[in-house]
Amino acid sequence: MTISHDTSAPLFVVVGATGNQGGSVIKMLSESSGHYRIRALTRDATKPRAEELSRAGVEMIVVGPVLENKIEIFKAFEGATYAFDAALGKLYVDAAFAAKVQLLLWAGLPDMAMASEGKYKRVGEFDGKAEVSRYAQDVGIPFVNIQPGWYMQEFLTVDKPKKQKDGSFAVFGVGDPQTLVPLVDSTRDYGVYVLKAIELFETRSIESGHDILAFTEEISFDEIMAQLSENTSQKVVYVKVDEKQFLDSLMLKDLTRPQALDTLEMYQAMAEFGYYGKQSAGQPLQGLAKIPRTWREFIKENDWSEVLS
């Protein structure tokens, strides 16, 4: 990892640097042909990942995303050329605007309430981020909305297959098995789309407010499970269940009922209107600095022994 300390190099401020998206952005910046200074905002500089970034030359700023820290947050953005934010924060938009950044790169998501014409109003994570996107547009800051697809990592964690009585494994959902899912390896590849967004913006190929859909491939739930089965020698299937069964499964994950209802609506909205608020995400972005990992490649690169045991 090579990070510039030359004061003439562009300063890139990264919010959420220890997360999947922010970490991927820093990795791609450090591996790119460009030279960037990197300043990262974190709640806790003692985290192993934060300490690792500090050793690599990233300037770590300890500050939480709350209004009481407004002065410290604004100061952290001073002198920035670019900024990346994966958090749900209008405060960061204000800080980037005050710092006169050339471009804010934002990990937003589509407005599911709008896409569903008001049918689904509890898709909190999606609609909360969509609100921030509208706010950035109203403020007038130059920004690109880089919307991540469904994290492949989810099938190793929150959406991991559950063992059934017959020894097989299943992932449960309310959507049709043929529902298309745009997948991305967020840890490895999200930063590639951020680099491309900078290139497209600087060459005037896109304008402020442009949406970039950050996904590698769009395949169905059935195909996701078929490839997982094929490459792990375990039978894994997708099972469509009714609302009550799905809610019950969410409650077993220690979610409160309001949280479970929000999650249910998110899955219902994706099943009916598509992950990006449209039935198909279209073709993946071309001309990236490196070829993103496919689902089949992700399966082969990860250890599934604990998940499928």
C-alpha positions as CSV (number, residue, x, y, z in Angstrom):
1,M,0.0,0.0,0.0
2,T,1.5,3.3,-1.1
3,I,0.0,6.5,0.1
4,S,1.5,10.0,-0.7
5,H,2.6,12.5,1.9
6,D,3.4,15.2,-0.6
7,T,1.3,18.2,0.3
8,S,0.8,19.0,-3.4
9,A,-1.0,15.6,-3.8
10,P,-4.9,15.6,-3.8
11,L,-6.3,15.0,-0.4
12,F,-9.0,12.3,-0.2
13,V,-11.1,12.2,2.9
14,V,-12.8,8.8,3.6
15,V,-15.7,8.4,6.0
16,G,-16.2,4.8,7.1
17,A,-12.6,3.8,6.4
18,T,-12.7,0.6,8.5
19,G,-15.8,-0.7,6.8
20,N,-16.1,-2.8,3.6
21,Q,-16.7,0.1,1.2
22,G,-14.4,2.6,2.8
23,G,-11.6,0.0,3.1
24,S,-12.0,-1.0,-0.5
25,V,-11.8,2.7,-1.6
26,I,-8.5,3.2,0.3
27,K,-7.0,0.0,-1.1
28,M,-7.8,1.0,-4.7
29,L,-6.5,4.6,-4.2
30,S,-3.3,3.3,-2.8
31,E,-2.9,0.8,-5.7
32,S,-3.8,3.3,-8.4
33,S,-1.4,5.2,-10.7
34,G,-2.5,8.4,-9.1
35,H,-0.9,9.8,-5.9
36,Y,-3.3,10.6,-3.1
37,R,-3.0,11.8,0.5
38,I,-5.7,10.0,2.5
39,R,-7.4,11.2,5.7
40,A,-9.8,8.7,7.3
41,L,-12.5,9.4,9.9
42,T,-13.2,6.7,12.5
43,R,-14.9,6.4,15.8
44,D,-12.2,4.2,17.2
45,A,-8.5,4.4,16.2
46,T,-7.7,1.4,18.4
47,K,-9.5,-1.0,16.0
48,P,-7.0,-3.4,14.3
49,R,-8.1,-2.1,10.9
50,A,-7.7,1.5,12.0
51,E,-4.2,0.8,13.3
52,E,-3.3,-1.0,10.1
53,L,-4.4,2.0,8.0
54,S,-2.4,4.3,10.3
55,R,0.8,2.2,9.8
56,A,0.2,2.4,6.1
57,G,0.3,6.1,6.1
58,V,-3.4,7.0,6.4
59,E,-4.0,10.1,8.5
60,M,-6.6,8.9,11.1
61,I,-9.1,11.4,12.6
62,V,-11.1,10.1,15.6
63,V,-14.5,11.7,15.5
64,G,-18.1,10.3,15.8
65,P,-20.9,11.2,13.3
66,V,-22.9,13.3,15.7
67,L,-24.0,17.0,15.5
68,E,-22.0,17.7,18.7
69,N,-18.8,17.0,16.7
70,K,-19.7,19.4,13.9
71,I,-16.6,21.6,14.4
72,E,-14.2,18.6,14.4
73,I,-15.9,17.0,11.3
74,F,-15.7,20.3,9.3
75,K,-12.1,20.6,10.3
76,A,-11.4,17.1,9.1
77,F,-12.7,18.0,5.6
78,E,-10.5,21.1,5.3
79,G,-8.2,21.0,2.3
80,A,-9.9,18.0,0.8
81,T,-10.0,17.5,-3.0
82,Y,-12.3,14.5,-2.9
83,A,-14.4,12.9,-0.2
84,F,-16.0,9.5,0.1
85,D,-18.9,8.8,2.5
86,A,-20.6,5.5,3.2
87,A,-22.5,6.7,6.2
88,L,-26.0,8.1,6.5
89,G,-24.9,11.7,7.2
90,K,-26.1,15.1,5.9
91,L,-23.5,16.4,8.3
92,Y,-20.8,15.0,6.0
93,V,-22.4,16.6,3.0
94,D,-22.3,20.0,4.8
95,A,-18.7,19.5,5.8
96,A,-17.7,18.6,2.2
97,F,-19.6,21.5,0.8
98,A,-17.9,23.9,3.3
99,A,-14.5,22.5,2.3
100,K,-15.3,23.1,-1.4
101,V,-14.4,19.6,-2.4
102,Q,-14.2,19.0,-6.1
103,L,-16.2,15.8,-5.9
104,L,-18.1,14.0,-3.2
105,L,-18.4,10.2,-3.9
106,W,-21.4,8.9,-2.0
107,A,-22.4,5.2,-1.4
108,G,-26.1,5.8,-1.9
109,L,-29.1,3.5,-2.6
110,P,-32.3,4.0,-4.6
111,D,-35.5,5.5,-3.2
112,M,-37.7,2.4,-2.8
113,A,-40.7,4.5,-1.6
114,M,-40.5,6.4,-4.9
115,A,-39.8,3.4,-7.0
116,S,-42.8,1.6,-5.5
117,E,-45.0,4.7,-5.8
118,G,-45.5,4.7,-2.0
119,K,-46.3,1.0,-1.7
120,Y,-43.2,0.3,0.5
121,K,-42.5,3.1,3.0
122,R,-40.4,1.2,5.6
123,V,-37.3,0.5,3.5
124,G,-35.2,2.6,5.9
125,E,-31.7,2.0,4.7
126,F,-32.5,2.6,1.1
127,D,-34.8,5.6,1.6
128,G,-32.5,7.1,4.2
129,K,-29.6,7.1,1.8
130,A,-31.9,8.4,-1.0
131,E,-32.8,11.3,1.2
132,V,-29.1,12.2,1.6
133,S,-28.7,12.1,-2.2
134,R,-31.5,14.5,-2.6
135,Y,-30.0,16.7,0.1
136,A,-26.6,16.8,-1.6
137,Q,-28.3,17.8,-4.9
138,D,-30.2,20.6,-3.1
139,V,-27.0,21.8,-1.4
140,G,-25.3,22.0,-4.8
141,I,-22.2,20.0,-4.1
142,P,-20.7,18.1,-7.0
143,F,-21.3,14.4,-6.2
144,V,-21.6,11.0,-7.8
145,N,-23.9,8.4,-6.3
146,I,-22.1,5.0,-6.5
147,Q,-24.8,2.5,-5.5
148,P,-23.4,-0.8,-4.3
149,G,-25.1,-4.0,-5.2
150,W,-25.9,-6.9,-2.9
151,Y,-22.8,-7.7,-0.9
152,M,-21.5,-11.2,-1.7
153,Q,-20.2,-11.2,1.9
154,E,-23.8,-11.3,3.1
155,F,-24.1,-15.0,2.2
156,L,-21.2,-15.6,4.7
157,T,-22.9,-13.7,7.4
158,V,-26.5,-12.4,7.8
159,D,-27.9,-14.3,4.9
160,K,-25.8,-17.4,5.3
161,P,-27.6,-20.7,4.5
162,K,-29.2,-22.6,7.3
163,K,-28.8,-26.3,7.8
164,Q,-32.0,-28.4,7.3
165,K,-33.0,-31.6,8.9
166,D,-32.0,-33.6,5.8
167,G,-28.5,-32.2,5.9
168,S,-29.0,-29.7,3.1
169,F,-28.8,-26.0,3.5
170,A,-31.3,-23.2,2.6
171,V,-31.6,-19.5,2.3
172,F,-35.1,-18.2,2.9
173,G,-36.7,-15.1,1.3
174,V,-40.0,-13.6,0.2
175,G,-39.0,-13.0,-3.4
176,D,-39.3,-15.3,-6.3
177,P,-36.4,-17.7,-6.9
178,Q,-35.9,-16.1,-10.3
179,T,-35.5,-12.6,-8.8
180,L,-32.4,-11.0,-10.2
181,V,-29.8,-9.9,-7.7
182,P,-26.9,-7.5,-8.7
183,L,-23.9,-8.8,-6.8
184,V,-20.6,-7.1,-5.8
185,D,-17.6,-8.2,-3.7
186,S,-17.7,-5.0,-1.6
187,T,-14.4,-5.5,0.2
188,R,-12.4,-6.2,-2.9
189,D,-14.1,-4.3,-5.7
190,Y,-16.2,-1.4,-4.5
191,G,-13.2,1.0,-4.7
192,V,-12.8,0.2,-8.4
193,Y,-16.1,1.9,-9.1
194,V,-15.1,4.9,-7.1
195,L,-11.9,5.3,-9.2
196,K,-14.0,5.0,-12.4
197,A,-16.4,7.6,-11.1
198,I,-13.5,10.1,-10.6
199,E,-12.2,9.4,-14.1
200,L,-15.7,9.8,-15.7
201,F,-16.4,13.0,-13.8
202,E,-13.0,14.6,-14.5
203,T,-13.3,13.9,-18.2
204,R,-16.9,15.3,-18.1
205,S,-18.3,12.0,-19.2
206,I,-20.8,12.2,-16.4
207,E,-22.4,15.2,-14.5
208,S,-23.0,15.8,-10.9
209,G,-25.8,13.7,-9.4
210,H,-25.0,10.8,-11.8
211,D,-25.8,7.2,-10.5
212,I,-23.2,4.5,-11.0
213,L,-24.5,1.0,-10.3
214,A,-21.6,-0.9,-8.6
215,F,-22.2,-4.6,-9.4
216,T,-20.3,-7.4,-11.1
217,E,-23.1,-9.5,-12.4
218,E,-26.9,-9.9,-12.0
219,I,-28.1,-13.5,-11.4
220,S,-31.1,-15.1,-9.7
221,F,-31.4,-16.5,-6.2
222,D,-31.7,-19.9,-7.7
223,E,-28.4,-19.5,-9.7
224,I,-26.6,-18.1,-6.7
225,M,-27.4,-21.2,-4.7
226,A,-26.7,-23.5,-7.7
227,Q,-23.2,-22.1,-8.0
228,L,-22.7,-22.3,-4.3
229,S,-23.7,-26.0,-4.4
230,E,-21.5,-26.8,-7.3
231,N,-18.4,-25.3,-5.8
232,T,-18.8,-26.5,-2.2
233,S,-20.2,-30.0,-2.7
234,Q,-23.1,-29.2,-0.5
235,K,-26.8,-29.0,-1.5
236,V,-27.9,-25.3,-1.0
237,V,-31.3,-24.1,-2.2
238,Y,-33.3,-20.9,-2.1
239,V,-36.8,-21.3,-0.5
240,K,-39.5,-18.7,-0.9
241,V,-41.6,-18.4,2.3
242,D,-44.6,-16.3,3.3
243,E,-44.4,-13.0,5.3
244,K,-45.0,-14.6,8.7
245,Q,-42.3,-17.3,8.2
246,F,-39.9,-14.7,7.0
247,L,-40.7,-12.4,10.0
248,D,-40.3,-15.3,12.4
249,S,-36.8,-16.0,10.9
250,L,-35.8,-12.4,11.3
251,M,-36.9,-12.3,14.9
252,L,-34.6,-15.2,15.5
253,K,-31.7,-12.9,14.5
254,D,-32.5,-10.7,17.6
255,L,-34.1,-8.0,15.6
256,T,-36.9,-5.9,17.2
257,R,-40.3,-6.2,15.5
258,P,-40.0,-2.7,13.9
259,Q,-36.5,-3.7,12.5
260,A,-37.9,-7.0,11.2
261,L,-40.8,-5.2,9.5
262,D,-38.4,-2.8,7.9
263,T,-36.3,-5.7,6.6
264,L,-39.3,-7.5,5.4
265,E,-40.4,-4.5,3.3
266,M,-36.9,-4.1,1.9
267,Y,-36.9,-7.7,0.6
268,Q,-40.5,-7.3,-0.7
269,A,-39.6,-4.1,-2.5
270,M,-36.5,-5.7,-4.1
271,A,-38.5,-8.7,-5.1
272,E,-41.2,-6.6,-6.8
273,F,-39.4,-3.7,-8.2
274,G,-35.8,-4.9,-8.4
275,Y,-32.8,-4.1,-6.2
276,Y,-32.2,-0.8,-7.9
277,G,-35.8,0.1,-8.1
278,K,-36.0,-1.4,-11.6
279,Q,-36.5,-5.0,-12.8
280,S,-33.0,-5.3,-14.2
281,A,-29.8,-3.4,-13.4
282,G,-28.7,-3.6,-17.0
283,Q,-25.1,-4.2,-18.0
284,P,-22.2,-3.8,-15.5
285,L,-20.0,-0.8,-15.8
286,Q,-17.1,-1.4,-18.3
287,G,-13.5,0.0,-18.5
288,L,-12.7,-0.5,-14.8
289,A,-9.1,-0.5,-13.5
290,K,-9.4,-4.2,-12.7
291,I,-11.9,-6.9,-13.5
292,P,-14.3,-7.4,-10.5
293,R,-14.8,-10.8,-9.0
294,T,-17.7,-12.9,-10.1
295,W,-19.9,-14.8,-7.6
296,R,-18.3,-18.1,-8.7
297,E,-14.8,-16.7,-8.1
298,F,-15.9,-15.3,-4.7
299,I,-17.1,-18.7,-3.7
300,K,-13.8,-20.3,-4.6
301,E,-11.8,-17.6,-2.8
302,N,-13.6,-18.0,0.5
303,D,-13.7,-20.7,3.2
304,W,-17.3,-22.0,3.5
305,S,-16.5,-24.9,5.9
306,E,-18.0,-23.1,9.0
307,V,-21.0,-21.7,7.2
308,L,-21.9,-25.0,5.6
309,S,-21.4,-27.3,8.6
